Amino acid sequence: MDELWSRLKTWYAAFEAQRHWLLVRRNIDREFRLRQDLEPSLQRAFLEALATRYEALDREAEPGSIHPLKFDPPRLMAEVLARAGTRFFLQGGPLEPRPDLLCRYLPLKNALRNLRIPKTPATGVLDTDPRLDELARQINLGHISVACLKGTVGRAGYPVWCTTDRLIHEPSPDVVRDRLGLQHVDGGWLLELRYTQNVLLRAPTVLDASAGRDDNWVFLKSREPGGPGWGWTLDLSVPRGQRGVPEAVHDAIEVPSEPERQLSLRAIGDLRGTKAIDFDAILGNPEL
């Protein structure tokens, strides 16, 4: 694939403009030059699509100007992936064995579309304008349970990120957030969804981490050759970062008809803000 990397030379160099972008580029290096989490044919197909789009930017730029995507290599990746639909997502190799319990964490406000919030005096929560602190309290009291879940967990064809049960007994919301590397979550509540469904777990790839948002990039590809294998969160609880909890991805799952047998909820919060991140220290940590 040397000819493709040659076509992408200036795109690759543009990552040096932002320190945190270098973490993205390190994952790219491990994905395409070291690991075997992604089939070589898919690696080539993505790089070809990326190089073709990058070369087209010059033709689309205003006369005498440079297309802004030339200066934003992660966003160009996200655009190429968006144009390809779901082709490059969930393509990491399968992971075995599967843990008995999986956990997914997301901001509680982002889970509202999947919750049927009862409009009853028992909860005190309005279904049209829920107060997150009261909603979280009612979840932890069991008044709002997995029986209120609807639809699917995740979006079909797109990666659902999950981890093992390592944080289920952690009471501190800040510790949970920092160990998961959720540097973009600076307040509010997290929702912990535990589930036992038999899903096909796949190795997370740098392409999965670029699925539609700029805040998904903080994860660690293994620095060792081989694969497919689990990824890791970037634990931000120490200044130079450290390996956090294991991460995998899977496709969306349907909420079962009797969810209490397979799922449970916990609200974690209230988060009080994030600490500054020293990207130079993280990049210089030889253990990452």
Backbone as CSV, one residue per row, in Angstrom:
resi,resn,N_x,N_y,N_z,CA_x,CA_y,CA_z,C_x,C_y,C_z
1,MET,0.814,-1.208,0.000,0.000,0.000,0.000,0.851,1.262,0.000
2,ASP,2.107,1.117,-0.374,3.001,2.280,-0.338,2.510,3.401,-1.240
3,GLU,1.925,3.056,-2.391,1.479,4.110,-3.314,0.317,4.903,-2.710
4,LEU,-0.528,4.262,-1.923,-1.627,4.977,-1.271,-1.098,5.913,-0.191
5,TRP,-0.146,5.453,0.594,0.434,6.317,1.615,1.167,7.491,0.984
6,SER,1.746,7.288,-0.180,2.404,8.389,-0.878,1.387,9.453,-1.284
7,ARG,0.234,9.030,-1.754,-0.831,9.976,-2.134,-1.382,10.718,-0.915
8,LEU,-1.264,10.111,0.263,-1.813,10.691,1.489,-0.738,11.362,2.356
9,LYS,0.423,11.605,1.797,1.544,12.114,2.585,1.221,13.452,3.251
10,THR,0.645,14.395,2.516,0.356,15.709,3.104,-0.837,15.626,4.060
11,TRP,-1.795,14.742,3.784,-2.895,14.517,4.730,-2.335,13.996,6.047
12,TYR,-1.443,13.055,5.985,-0.833,12.467,7.175,-0.060,13.517,7.961
13,ALA,0.676,14.376,7.267,1.469,15.417,7.935,0.587,16.445,8.625
14,ALA,-0.624,16.661,8.122,-1.519,17.680,8.686,-1.957,17.358,10.108
15,PHE,-1.827,16.123,10.543,-2.173,15.774,11.919,-1.284,16.498,12.928
16,GLU,-0.119,16.969,12.502,0.803,17.617,13.420,0.323,18.991,13.867
17,ALA,-0.746,19.494,13.267,-1.244,20.827,13.619,-1.867,20.876,15.007
18,GLN,-2.391,19.745,15.516,-3.025,19.697,16.833,-2.440,18.522,17.613
19,ARG,-2.093,18.789,18.891,-1.464,17.736,19.673,-2.388,16.523,19.839
20,HIS,-3.677,16.769,20.096,-4.569,15.628,20.311,-4.805,14.850,19.023
21,TRP,-4.629,15.496,17.865,-4.750,14.757,16.608,-3.670,13.685,16.479
22,LEU,-2.537,13.903,17.148,-1.468,12.920,17.056,-1.862,11.596,17.708
23,LEU,-2.793,11.630,18.663,-3.312,10.376,19.212,-4.115,9.625,18.167
24,VAL,-4.854,10.375,17.353,-5.588,9.755,16.254,-4.601,9.124,15.281
25,ARG,-3.555,9.877,14.947,-2.591,9.363,13.973,-1.849,8.142,14.498
26,ARG,-1.596,8.118,15.802,-0.950,6.933,16.365,-1.841,5.707,16.201
27,ASN,-3.149,5.876,16.414,-4.061,4.765,16.186,-4.096,4.355,14.718
28,ILE,-4.029,5.329,13.825,-3.982,5.022,12.385,-2.745,4.195,12.065
29,ASP,-1.604,4.591,12.608,-0.374,3.836,12.365,-0.513,2.393,12.854
30,ARG,-1.077,2.223,14.030,-1.209,0.882,14.573,-2.245,0.070,13.789
31,GLU,-3.294,0.741,13.349,-4.349,0.042,12.606,-3.854,-0.471,11.267
32,PHE,-3.155,0.391,10.528,-2.822,0.078,9.137,-1.401,-0.448,8.942
33,ARG,-0.542,-0.296,9.928,0.851,-0.703,9.741,1.294,-1.792,10.714
34,LEU,0.502,-2.043,11.772,0.956,-2.956,12.811,-0.028,-4.083,13.108
35,ARG,-1.284,-3.711,13.338,-2.269,-4.666,13.809,-2.933,-5.438,12.661
36,GLN,-3.578,-6.528,13.038,-4.365,-7.311,12.092,-5.824,-7.377,12.548
37,ASP,-6.323,-6.277,13.098,-7.724,-6.223,13.499,-8.650,-6.040,12.303
38,LEU,-8.146,-5.460,11.229,-8.927,-5.132,10.040,-8.326,-5.841,8.838
39,GLU,-9.171,-6.470,8.028,-8.687,-7.203,6.861,-7.923,-6.276,5.905
40,PRO,-6.813,-6.743,5.322,-6.025,-5.905,4.403,-6.845,-5.335,3.252
41,SER,-7.813,-6.090,2.739,-8.620,-5.586,1.623,-9.452,-4.382,2.049
42,LEU,-9.941,-4.380,3.276,-10.702,-3.242,3.777,-9.791,-2.059,4.087
43,GLN,-8.601,-2.348,4.578,-7.632,-1.274,4.784,-7.363,-0.554,3.463
44,ARG,-7.088,-1.333,2.430,-6.795,-0.742,1.120,-7.997,0.028,0.580
45,ALA,-9.190,-0.534,0.712,-10.384,0.126,0.181,-10.614,1.474,0.854
46,PHE,-10.412,1.519,2.174,-10.613,2.798,2.860,-9.550,3.810,2.456
47,LEU,-8.294,3.403,2.420,-7.228,4.329,2.044,-7.420,4.838,0.621
48,GLU,-7.895,4.000,-0.264,-8.167,4.422,-1.647,-9.278,5.469,-1.666
49,ALA,-10.353,5.231,-0.909,-11.445,6.205,-0.848,-10.967,7.514,-0.234
50,LEU,-10.126,7.424,0.775,-9.599,8.618,1.429,-8.702,9.409,0.487
51,ALA,-7.797,8.716,-0.208,-6.890,9.396,-1.133,-7.651,10.043,-2.286
52,THR,-8.656,9.366,-2.805,-9.462,9.921,-3.899,-10.184,11.182,-3.459
53,ARG,-10.761,11.137,-2.261,-11.468,12.321,-1.751,-10.491,13.465,-1.472
54,TYR,-9.338,13.149,-0.920,-8.344,14.178,-0.610,-7.886,14.887,-1.881
55,GLU,-7.665,14.118,-2.928,-7.217,14.721,-4.191,-8.310,15.563,-4.832
56,ALA,-9.569,15.221,-4.559,-10.677,15.992,-5.129,-10.842,17.351,-4.457
57,LEU,-10.287,17.531,-3.266,-10.457,18.803,-2.552,-9.884,19.975,-3.330
58,ASP,-8.774,19.749,-4.024,-8.165,20.833,-4.792,-9.092,21.325,-5.893
59,ARG,-9.841,20.419,-6.500,-10.756,20.820,-7.573,-11.986,21.542,-7.029
60,GLU,-12.313,21.297,-5.767,-13.505,21.899,-5.176,-13.238,23.225,-4.483
61,ALA,-11.972,23.532,-4.240,-11.634,24.751,-3.511,-11.918,25.992,-4.357
62,GLU,-12.214,27.094,-3.685,-12.379,28.366,-4.372,-11.059,28.762,-5.017
63,PRO,-11.117,29.448,-6.157,-9.872,29.869,-6.820,-8.964,30.646,-5.873
64,GLY,-7.728,30.252,-5.836,-6.755,30.934,-4.994,-6.809,30.564,-3.526
65,SER,-7.641,29.578,-3.137,-7.755,29.197,-1.735,-7.521,27.696,-1.581
66,ILE,-7.396,27.268,-0.344,-7.190,25.860,-0.025,-8.439,25.354,0.686
67,HIS,-8.920,24.209,0.268,-10.121,23.641,0.881,-9.896,23.443,2.386
68,PRO,-10.840,23.857,3.247,-10.630,23.748,4.700,-10.404,22.329,5.195
69,LEU,-10.931,21.313,4.496,-10.703,19.947,4.939,-9.244,19.520,4.799
70,LYS,-8.478,20.269,4.019,-7.047,19.985,3.931,-6.362,20.193,5.280
71,PHE,-6.959,21.060,6.114,-6.368,21.379,7.409,-6.986,20.580,8.552
72,ASP,-7.906,19.683,8.262,-8.624,18.952,9.305,-8.698,17.474,8.935
73,PRO,-7.591,16.754,9.084,-7.568,15.346,8.635,-8.563,14.434,9.349
74,PRO,-8.836,14.598,10.667,-9.860,13.720,11.251,-11.247,13.945,10.660
75,ARG,-11.578,15.202,10.358,-12.898,15.468,9.793,-13.006,14.927,8.375
76,LEU,-11.904,14.939,7.642,-11.935,14.346,6.306,-12.201,12.841,6.406
77,MET,-11.576,12.183,7.383,-11.870,10.764,7.606,-13.354,10.554,7.869
78,ALA,-13.922,11.395,8.739,-15.333,11.262,9.085,-16.219,11.467,7.860
79,GLU,-15.844,12.392,6.970,-16.647,12.624,5.770,-16.599,11.421,4.835
80,VAL,-15.408,10.859,4.645,-15.274,9.685,3.775,-16.100,8.523,4.327
81,LEU,-16.062,8.349,5.629,-16.845,7.275,6.246,-18.344,7.530,6.092
82,ALA,-18.767,8.784,6.250,-20.186,9.109,6.100,-20.663,8.837,4.678
83,ARG,-19.833,9.141,3.702,-20.200,8.895,2.305,-20.306,7.406,2.001
84,ALA,-19.577,6.601,2.759,-19.565,5.151,2.511,-20.681,4.424,3.264
85,GLY,-21.525,5.162,3.994,-22.572,4.498,4.769,-21.974,3.676,5.890
86,THR,-22.337,2.419,5.972,-21.833,1.547,7.035,-20.748,0.588,6.553
87,ARG,-20.248,0.800,5.351,-19.325,-0.166,4.746,-18.108,-0.468,5.619
88,PHE,-17.535,0.557,6.261,-16.278,0.370,6.970,-16.442,0.219,8.480
89,PHE,-17.674,0.172,8.964,-17.904,0.035,10.397,-18.113,-1.435,10.771
90,LEU,-17.760,-1.753,11.998,-17.953,-3.114,12.523,-17.260,-4.154,11.648
91,GLN,-16.074,-3.810,11.192,-15.319,-4.717,10.336,-14.110,-5.331,11.041
92,GLY,-13.913,-4.988,12.310,-12.847,-5.635,13.068,-13.135,-7.111,13.252
93,GLY,-12.099,-7.879,13.453,-12.275,-9.312,13.611,-13.067,-9.666,14.861
94,PRO,-13.736,-10.823,14.882,-14.526,-11.241,16.050,-13.637,-11.531,17.255
95,LEU,-14.183,-11.290,18.441,-13.459,-11.479,19.692,-14.048,-12.644,20.471
96,GLU,-13.196,-13.500,20.947,-13.597,-14.621,21.799,-12.560,-14.759,22.921
97,PRO,-12.968,-15.241,24.113,-14.347,-15.527,24.514,-15.074,-14.254,24.888
98,ARG,-16.391,-14.347,24.961,-17.209,-13.195,25.298,-17.454,-13.159,26.804
99,PRO,-17.299,-11.987,27.463,-17.589,-11.912,28.901,-19.067,-12.191,29.182
100,ASP,-19.360,-12.629,30.403,-20.750,-12.887,30.776,-21.574,-11.612,30.857
101,LEU,-20.928,-10.502,31.234,-21.638,-9.242,31.413,-20.926,-8.140,30.651
102,LEU,-21.689,-7.371,29.873,-21.162,-6.227,29.153,-21.801,-4.959,29.707
103,CYS,-21.091,-3.843,29.555,-21.601,-2.558,30.019,-21.383,-1.499,28.945
104,ARG,-22.402,-0.675,28.799,-22.318,0.482,27.905,-22.582,1.730,28.738
105,TYR,-21.793,2.779,28.473,-21.941,4.030,29.205,-22.184,5.163,28.208
106,LEU,-23.115,6.030,28.528,-23.405,7.186,27.690,-24.040,8.261,28.557
107,PRO,-23.951,9.533,28.126,-24.629,10.588,28.874,-26.123,10.295,28.978
108,LEU,-26.668,10.481,30.163,-28.079,10.174,30.373,-28.964,10.959,29.414
109,LYS,-28.605,12.199,29.121,-29.427,13.011,28.220,-29.493,12.400,26.825
110,ASN,-28.466,11.654,26.436,-28.466,11.022,25.119,-29.313,9.766,25.066
111,ALA,-29.717,9.266,26.233,-30.505,8.030,26.283,-32.003,8.298,26.338
112,LEU,-32.400,9.561,26.376,-33.816,9.867,26.573,-34.695,9.293,25.465
113,ARG,-34.180,9.251,24.231,-35.003,8.744,23.133,-35.301,7.261,23.278
114,ASN,-34.531,6.560,24.121,-34.756,5.131,24.317,-35.514,4.819,25.604
115,LEU,-35.980,5.858,26.288,-36.676,5.636,27.551,-38.131,6.081,27.452
116,ARG,-39.033,5.200,27.830,-40.425,5.598,28.033,-40.531,6.080,29.476
117,ILE,-40.614,7.375,29.657,-40.598,7.932,31.001,-42.021,8.023,31.519
118,PRO,-42.348,7.294,32.562,-43.722,7.319,33.068,-44.116,8.713,33.548
119,LYS,-45.322,9.098,33.217,-45.845,10.387,33.674,-46.816,10.107,34.805
120,THR,-46.252,9.840,35.985,-47.070,9.463,37.133,-46.575,10.206,38.369
121,PRO,-47.444,10.382,39.360,-46.997,11.029,40.601,-45.868,10.268,41.294
122,ALA,-45.779,8.951,41.040,-44.752,8.152,41.717,-43.349,8.573,41.322
123,THR,-43.180,9.013,40.094,-41.846,9.400,39.637,-41.601,10.886,39.741
124,GLY,-42.632,11.685,39.562,-42.430,13.125,39.549,-41.671,13.611,38.339
125,VAL,-41.577,12.776,37.306,-40.830,13.134,36.102,-41.807,13.335,34.954
126,LEU,-41.717,14.464,34.286,-42.573,14.728,33.140,-41.963,14.102,31.900
127,ASP,-42.788,13.410,31.111,-42.245,12.743,29.937,-41.873,13.723,28.833
128,THR,-42.351,14.958,28.896,-42.037,15.928,27.847,-40.795,16.753,28.167
129,ASP,-40.438,16.863,29.445,-39.300,17.700,29.836,-38.679,17.139,31.112
130,PRO,-38.049,15.985,31.019,-37.536,15.350,32.225,-36.379,16.142,32.835
131,ARG,-36.377,16.198,34.143,-35.257,16.775,34.871,-34.249,15.656,35.118
132,LEU,-33.049,15.833,34.645,-32.105,14.724,34.657,-31.762,14.275,36.073
133,ASP,-31.666,15.194,37.022,-31.318,14.766,38.371,-32.437,13.922,38.983
134,GLU,-33.684,14.305,38.727,-34.802,13.517,39.233,-34.929,12.192,38.477
135,LEU,-34.712,12.249,37.183,-34.745,11.021,36.391,-33.697,10.031,36.887
136,ALA,-32.481,10.527,37.159,-31.419,9.662,37.665,-31.800,9.055,39.010
137,ARG,-32.403,9.855,39.871,-32.813,9.357,41.180,-33.843,8.241,41.040
138,GLN,-34.800,8.439,40.136,-35.843,7.438,39.959,-35.294,6.156,39.329
139,ILE,-34.292,6.274,38.467,-33.630,5.089,37.915,-32.976,4.292,39.035
140,ASN,-32.257,4.969,39.895,-31.541,4.266,40.965,-32.467,3.740,42.049
141,LEU,-33.669,4.299,42.157,-34.671,3.754,43.072,-35.420,2.565,42.467
142,GLY,-35.261,2.371,41.151,-35.944,1.283,40.478,-37.315,1.634,39.952
143,HIS,-37.731,2.897,40.106,-39.036,3.313,39.583,-39.022,3.422,38.059
144,ILE,-37.855,3.737,37.520,-37.651,3.710,36.070,-36.603,2.639,35.814
145,SER,-37.018,1.561,35.183,-36.148,0.400,35.019,-35.997,0.077,33.537
146,VAL,-35.367,-1.050,33.275,-35.186,-1.472,31.889,-36.519,-1.755,31.210
147,ALA,-37.586,-1.926,31.994,-38.912,-2.103,31.391,-39.341,-0.861,30.623
148,CYS,-38.683,0.279,30.910,-38.996,1.531,30.216,-38.181,1.708,28.936
149,LEU,-37.248,0.798,28.679,-36.451,0.899,27.459,-37.302,0.550,26.248
150,LYS,-36.998,1.174,25.119,-37.719,0.890,23.888,-36.749,0.906,22.716
151,GLY,-37.169,0.275,21.626,-36.378,0.325,20.396,-35.133,-0.526,20.461
152,THR,-34.022,0.053,20.057,-32.750,-0.653,20.020,-31.710,0.098,20.833
153,VAL,-30.717,-0.649,21.288,-29.529,-0.049,21.878,-28.540,0.151,20.751
154,GLY,-28.356,1.405,20.350,-27.500,1.701,19.213,-28.286,1.815,17.919
155,ARG,-27.571,2.090,16.863,-28.130,2.283,15.522,-27.620,1.176,14.618
156,ALA,-28.506,0.519,13.931,-28.137,-0.633,13.114,-27.023,-0.285,12.127
157,GLY,-25.997,-1.113,12.119,-24.885,-0.930,11.202,-23.777,-0.041,11.719
158,TYR,-23.988,0.569,12.878,-22.982,1.470,13.454,-22.470,0.887,14.774
159,PRO,-21.225,1.197,15.137,-20.642,0.552,16.322,-21.272,1.010,17.627
160,VAL,-21.625,0.032,18.446,-22.003,0.261,19.837,-20.778,-0.094,20.679
161,TRP,-20.239,0.886,21.389,-19.038,0.657,22.186,-19.434,0.081,23.543
162,CYS,-18.683,-0.885,23.999,-18.988,-1.507,25.287,-17.694,-1.904,25.976
163,THR,-17.832,-2.212,27.254,-16.698,-2.683,28.040,-17.175,-3.830,28.930
164,THR,-16.301,-4.282,29.798,-16.635,-5.363,30.723,-17.251,-4.769,31.993
165,ASP,-17.335,-5.571,33.036,-18.010,-5.130,34.264,-17.060,-4.504,35.285
166,ARG,-15.915,-4.017,34.848,-14.899,-3.552,35.790,-15.318,-2.312,36.594
167,LEU,-16.280,-1.553,36.103,-16.641,-0.296,36.776,-18.001,-0.363,37.464
168,ILE,-18.629,-1.523,37.528,-20.013,-1.558,38.027,-20.108,-1.275,39.521
169,HIS,-19.007,-1.404,40.255,-19.033,-1.124,41.690,-18.371,0.212,42.024
170,GLU,-18.003,0.979,41.014,-17.358,2.268,41.248,-18.424,3.329,41.517
171,PRO,-18.412,3.960,42.712,-19.450,4.945,43.027,-19.184,6.340,42.490
172,SER,-17.923,6.672,42.215,-17.589,8.042,41.833,-17.854,8.289,40.356
173,PRO,-18.715,9.259,40.021,-18.958,9.548,38.601,-17.724,10.061,37.883
174,ASP,-16.892,10.833,38.584,-15.694,11.366,37.933,-14.689,10.266,37.620
175,VAL,-14.561,9.292,38.526,-13.661,8.167,38.279,-14.148,7.355,37.081
176,VAL,-15.453,7.086,37.016,-15.996,6.332,35.884,-15.728,7.070,34.586
177,ARG,-16.050,8.361,34.563,-15.843,9.150,33.348,-14.373,9.176,32.926
178,ASP,-13.476,9.396,33.906,-12.058,9.485,33.564,-11.490,8.142,33.126
179,ARG,-11.892,7.053,33.762,-11.374,5.745,33.375,-11.876,5.327,32.000
180,LEU,-13.041,5.839,31.605,-13.566,5.554,30.268,-12.979,6.485,29.207
181,GLY,-12.248,7.500,29.631,-11.666,8.433,28.666,-12.684,9.345,28.019
182,LEU,-13.802,9.604,28.701,-14.870,10.434,28.119,-14.573,11.910,28.383
183,GLN,-13.508,12.402,27.774,-13.057,13.760,28.056,-14.045,14.823,27.606
184,HIS,-14.971,14.486,26.705,-15.944,15.459,26.214,-17.156,15.590,27.123
185,VAL,-17.313,14.694,28.114,-18.459,14.745,29.028,-18.055,15.576,30.241
186,ASP,-18.518,16.802,30.301,-18.039,17.723,31.333,-19.089,18.054,32.387
187,GLY,-20.178,17.304,32.442,-21.191,17.546,33.455,-22.368,16.609,33.262
188,GLY,-23.327,16.697,34.169,-24.530,15.884,34.046,-24.352,14.487,34.607
189,TRP,-25.087,13.558,34.017,-25.150,12.184,34.497,-24.770,11.208,33.399
190,LEU,-24.199,10.089,33.824,-23.951,8.970,32.924,-24.986,7.881,33.188
191,LEU,-25.349,7.161,32.140,-26.203,5.985,32.281,-25.360,4.751,32.019
192,GLU,-25.380,3.833,32.969,-24.718,2.540,32.821,-25.768,1.503,32.456
193,LEU,-25.604,0.885,31.313,-26.494,-0.181,30.863,-25.719,-1.493,30.914
194,ARG,-26.174,-2.404,31.753,-25.552,-3.731,31.846,-26.412,-4.730,31.082
195,TYR,-25.778,-5.613,30.332,-26.565,-6.575,29.558,-25.807,-7.876,29.356
196,THR,-26.585,-8.923,29.162,-26.027,-10.266,29.035,-26.352,-10.907,27.689
197,GLN,-26.912,-10.119,26.755,-27.269,-10.704,25.458,-26.051,-11.299,24.755
198,ASN,-26.329,-12.307,23.974,-25.277,-12.963,23.214,-25.049,-12.191,21.919
199,VAL,-24.158,-11.203,21.967,-23.863,-10.381,20.802,-22.485,-10.745,20.260
200,LEU,-22.300,-10.484,18.975,-21.004,-10.720,18.347,-20.110,-9.511,18.602
201,LEU,-19.092,-9.702,19.423,-18.145,-8.631,19.710,-17.064,-8.597,18.642
202,ARG,-16.672,-7.385,18.291,-15.620,-7.205,17.293,-14.526,-6.285,17.840
203,ALA,-13.326,-6.454,17.297,-12.227,-5.564,17.661,-12.560,-4.147,17.208
204,PRO,-12.408,-3.149,18.075,-12.668,-1.772,17.662,-11.555,-1.266,16.748
205,THR,-11.920,-0.524,15.740,-10.940,0.010,14.800,-10.962,1.526,14.839
206,VAL,-9.939,2.130,14.272,-9.882,3.587,14.196,-11.014,4.116,13.328
207,LEU,-11.556,3.285,12.438,-12.695,3.692,11.614,-13.965,3.714,12.467
208,ASP,-14.137,2.725,13.338,-15.267,2.755,14.267,-15.221,4.008,15.136
209,ALA,-14.021,4.404,15.545,-13.868,5.561,16.434,-14.145,6.876,15.719
210,SER,-14.234,6.849,14.402,-14.505,8.067,13.628,-15.932,8.105,13.111
211,ALA,-16.806,7.311,13.706,-18.176,7.159,13.197,-19.055,8.341,13.554
212,GLY,-18.875,9.443,12.838,-19.835,10.529,12.915,-19.578,11.602,13.932
213,ARG,-18.654,11.393,14.871,-18.422,12.405,15.891,-16.938,12.597,16.080
214,ASP,-16.583,13.812,16.536,-15.184,14.097,16.821,-14.787,13.675,18.227
215,ASP,-15.750,13.302,19.074,-15.420,13.019,20.465,-15.247,11.533,20.738
216,ASN,-15.116,10.715,19.696,-14.979,9.268,19.885,-13.536,8.789,19.811
217,TRP,-12.601,9.702,19.599,-11.271,9.259,19.227,-10.429,8.772,20.402
218,VAL,-10.822,9.085,21.652,-9.957,8.756,22.775,-10.086,7.276,23.134
219,PHE,-9.372,6.450,22.400,-9.228,5.049,22.783,-7.856,4.592,22.342
220,LEU,-7.422,3.481,22.861,-6.072,2.998,22.603,-6.100,1.729,21.777
221,LYS,-5.471,1.789,20.612,-5.154,0.559,19.893,-3.948,-0.075,20.566
222,SER,-3.944,-1.394,20.639,-2.798,-2.071,21.206,-1.539,-1.727,20.415
223,ARG,-0.444,-1.561,21.115,0.835,-1.261,20.457,1.581,-2.530,20.058
224,GLU,0.987,-3.685,20.357,1.602,-4.961,20.006,1.009,-5.484,18.701
225,PRO,1.806,-6.159,17.880,1.255,-6.767,16.659,0.308,-7.899,16.998
226,GLY,-0.475,-8.287,16.023,-1.426,-9.374,16.220,-2.846,-8.880,16.055
227,GLY,-3.774,-9.693,16.481,-5.176,-9.332,16.363,-5.967,-10.450,15.693
228,PRO,-7.285,-10.362,15.767,-8.036,-9.257,16.377,-7.964,-9.277,17.898
229,GLY,-8.080,-8.081,18.492,-7.986,-7.973,19.939,-8.787,-6.795,20.464
230,TRP,-8.992,-6.799,21.755,-9.711,-5.718,22.414,-8.918,-4.415,22.311
231,GLY,-9.641,-3.309,22.296,-9.018,-2.016,22.482,-9.067,-1.657,23.962
232,TRP,-8.588,-0.449,24.279,-8.570,0.014,25.663,-8.989,1.472,25.706
233,THR,-9.687,1.830,26.783,-9.942,3.244,26.987,-8.653,3.923,27.418
234,LEU,-8.591,5.224,27.203,-7.470,6.018,27.688,-7.879,6.602,29.031
235,ASP,-7.342,6.041,30.108,-7.674,6.468,31.463,-7.044,7.830,31.719
236,LEU,-7.889,8.826,31.959,-7.437,10.204,32.140,-7.352,10.603,33.603
237,SER,-7.368,9.629,34.516,-7.325,9.949,35.938,-5.927,10.334,36.407
238,VAL,-4.918,10.083,35.593,-3.551,10.513,35.902,-3.063,11.404,34.766
239,PRO,-2.180,12.367,35.064,-1.809,13.375,34.057,-1.270,12.813,32.754
240,ARG,-0.472,11.755,32.803,0.107,11.239,31.567,-0.719,10.123,30.952
241,GLY,-1.909,9.860,31.514,-2.779,8.828,30.981,-2.258,7.436,31.295
242,GLN,-3.150,6.477,31.246,-2.776,5.083,31.415,-3.834,4.211,30.754
243,ARG,-3.497,2.949,30.558,-4.459,2.029,29.962,-5.644,1.873,30.918
244,GLY,-6.849,2.032,30.349,-8.048,1.976,31.174,-8.711,0.619,31.151
245,VAL,-9.962,0.578,30.757,-10.717,-0.677,30.725,-10.823,-1.162,29.282
246,PRO,-11.006,-2.466,29.079,-11.076,-3.001,27.711,-12.327,-2.524,26.985
247,GLU,-12.204,-2.354,25.668,-13.319,-1.902,24.840,-13.482,-2.810,23.635
248,ALA,-14.735,-3.024,23.259,-15.083,-3.740,22.037,-16.279,-3.032,21.415
249,VAL,-16.662,-3.463,20.225,-17.837,-2.895,19.556,-18.747,-4.032,19.091
250,HIS,-20.012,-3.705,18.943,-20.965,-4.651,18.373,-22.066,-3.876,17.684
251,ASP,-22.894,-4.578,16.929,-24.006,-3.944,16.227,-25.123,-3.623,17.223
252,ALA,-26.092,-2.851,16.769,-27.246,-2.519,17.608,-27.959,-3.781,18.056
253,ILE,-28.560,-3.715,19.239,-29.316,-4.854,19.756,-30.747,-4.412,20.058
254,GLU,-31.679,-5.288,19.773,-33.078,-5.022,20.075,-33.319,-5.175,21.584
255,VAL,-34.115,-4.272,22.140,-34.519,-4.429,23.533,-35.460,-5.633,23.608
256,PRO,-35.133,-6.642,24.410,-35.964,-7.858,24.448,-37.340,-7.595,25.061
257,SER,-38.260,-8.516,24.827,-39.623,-8.358,25.330,-39.682,-8.422,26.849
258,GLU,-38.765,-9.145,27.472,-38.673,-9.201,28.933,-37.268,-8.733,29.332
259,PRO,-37.019,-7.426,29.253,-35.654,-6.922,29.420,-35.066,-7.138,30.807
260,GLU,-35.914,-7.298,31.845,-35.390,-7.445,33.196,-34.487,-8.664,33.344
261,ARG,-34.665,-9.644,32.476,-33.837,-10.853,32.560,-32.431,-10.636,32.005
262,GLN,-32.254,-9.613,31.169,-30.982,-9.464,30.460,-30.336,-8.093,30.608
263,LEU,-31.055,-7.101,31.140,-30.517,-5.751,31.215,-30.797,-5.141,32.581
264,SER,-29.966,-4.182,32.972,-30.212,-3.373,34.154,-29.587,-2.000,33.945
265,LEU,-30.071,-1.019,34.731,-29.658,0.370,34.579,-29.076,0.909,35.878
266,ARG,-28.135,1.840,35.739,-27.651,2.625,36.879,-27.327,4.023,36.382
267,ALA,-27.775,5.031,37.126,-27.414,6.417,36.815,-26.237,6.818,37.694
268,ILE,-25.238,7.473,37.093,-24.009,7.829,37.800,-23.798,9.331,37.644
269,GLY,-23.665,10.033,38.732,-23.472,11.480,38.656,-23.625,12.087,40.031
270,ASP,-23.610,13.358,40.118,-23.617,14.371,39.088,-22.171,14.766,38.794
271,LEU,-21.769,14.748,37.511,-20.417,15.122,37.127,-20.211,16.624,37.320
272,ARG,-19.007,16.985,37.708,-18.733,18.381,38.055,-17.717,19.060,37.149
273,GLY,-17.481,18.533,35.980,-16.514,19.158,35.082,-15.306,18.271,34.875
274,THR,-14.481,18.625,33.905,-13.311,17.822,33.569,-12.033,18.563,33.918
275,LYS,-10.964,17.813,34.045,-9.653,18.406,34.276,-8.964,18.651,32.942
276,ALA,-7.981,19.524,32.946,-7.201,19.767,31.737,-6.406,18.513,31.378
277,ILE,-6.235,18.285,30.085,-5.521,17.104,29.603,-4.171,17.522,29.047
278,ASP,-3.118,16.892,29.512,-1.758,17.168,29.038,-1.442,16.180,27.913
279,PHE,-1.717,16.586,26.678,-1.525,15.672,25.557,-0.056,15.365,25.318
280,ASP,0.834,16.308,25.624,2.260,16.023,25.467,2.685,14.903,26.404
281,ALA,2.179,14.938,27.649,2.529,13.878,28.607,1.961,12.538,28.151
282,ILE,0.735,12.541,27.620,0.130,11.291,27.150,0.912,10.731,25.966
283,LEU,1.256,11.606,25.039,2.011,11.155,23.860,3.395,10.654,24.247
284,GLY,3.932,11.200,25.325,5.266,10.786,25.753,5.291,9.606,26.691
285,ASN,4.137,9.068,27.043,4.074,7.934,27.965,4.447,6.647,27.229
286,PRO,5.583,6.048,27.526,6.017,4.866,26.776,5.151,3.634,27.018
287,GLU,4.303,3.673,28.059,3.462,2.523,28.356,2.183,2.504,27.495
288,LEU,1.942,3.581,26.780,0.751,3.654,25.929,1.104,3.369,24.473
